[in-house]
């Protein structure tokens, strides 16, 4: 999985990822809010965060 999310100059960036598993009744939500600390996510960074949540995506 590879993501590159561009930030806007002077603005905030938000990333929200929601997975709903009806059979297991598990809901995982990952939200990243970044105003000026990082311009882009590193290659594979979002995949690492999702794997820490225990998703297979």
C-alpha positions in Angstrom: 0.0 0.0 0.0 1.4 3.4 -0.9 -0.1 6.8 -0.3 1.1 10.3 -0.9 -1.2 12.9 0.5 -0.4 16.5 -0.4 -1.0 19.2 2.1 -2.2 22.7 1.2 0.0 25.7 2.0 -1.3 27.5 5.1 -4.1 24.9 5.6 -4.7 21.7 7.5 -4.8 18.2 6.2 -7.0 15.5 7.5 -7.0 11.8 6.7 -9.7 9.5 7.9 -9.9 5.8 7.3 -12.9 3.8 8.5 -13.3 0.0 8.3 -16.5 -1.7 9.3 -16.6 -5.5 9.7 -20.3 -6.4 10.2 -19.7 -10.1 10.9 -17.2 -9.4 13.6 -18.9 -6.2 14.7 -15.6 -4.4 14.8 -15.1 -0.8 13.8 -11.7 0.7 13.4 -11.2 4.4 12.7 -7.8 6.0 12.0 -7.7 9.8 11.9 -4.6 11.8 11.2 -4.7 15.6 11.5 -1.6 17.5 10.5 -1.2 21.3 10.1 2.5 21.9 9.7 4.5 19.1 11.1 4.6 17.0 7.9 3.9 17.8 4.3 3.5 14.2 3.1 3.1 10.8 4.5 6.2 8.6 3.9 5.8 5.7 1.6 4.2 2.8 3.4 3.5 5.0 6.5 -0.3 4.6 6.3 0.0 0.9 5.8 2.1 0.6 8.9 -0.5 2.6 10.9 -3.3 0.3 9.6 -1.3 -2.9 10.4 -0.9 -1.6 14.0 -4.7 -1.5 14.2 -4.8 -5.1 13.1 -6.4 -4.6 9.7 -5.5 -6.7 6.6 -5.7 -3.8 4.2 
